[in-house]
Amino acid sequence: MSEATKPVYLKLRDIIAASILDGQYGEGDMLPSVRSFAAAQGANPLTVAKAYQGFQDEGLVEVQRGVGMYVAKGATDKLRRIERTNFMKNVWPPVVKQMRQIGISPQELLSLEDS
């Protein structure tokens, strides 16, 4: 699924996931409220709630009723595994195909890191 056709709640999920993986929100940290995050992203609060619900269903956040949502213990590692699996199954195969089509070798890519 391309970024252009990805549903808004999944785009929001990606933003939150990146914030957790980048360490902006560590384990035990409180995530922004649904309303606050919706306002910051220019999104509908119900759409943000759907993105947050996905994290709750995956055990990546814990809800304290009336207080807020917190990044669960072990969430960073679990999220990294989820994102890694997604990358290997959905992102990498088209990249490999394109590399073959245009004649880019893995060594060529690795040499770019040294520059």
Secondary structure, DSSP 8 states (H G I E B T S, - for coil): --TTTS-HHHHHHHHHHHHHHTTSS-TT-B---HHHHHHHHT--HHHHHHHHHHHHHTTSEEEETTTEEEE-TTHHHHHHHHHHHHIIIIIHHHHHHHHHHHT--HHHHHHHHH-
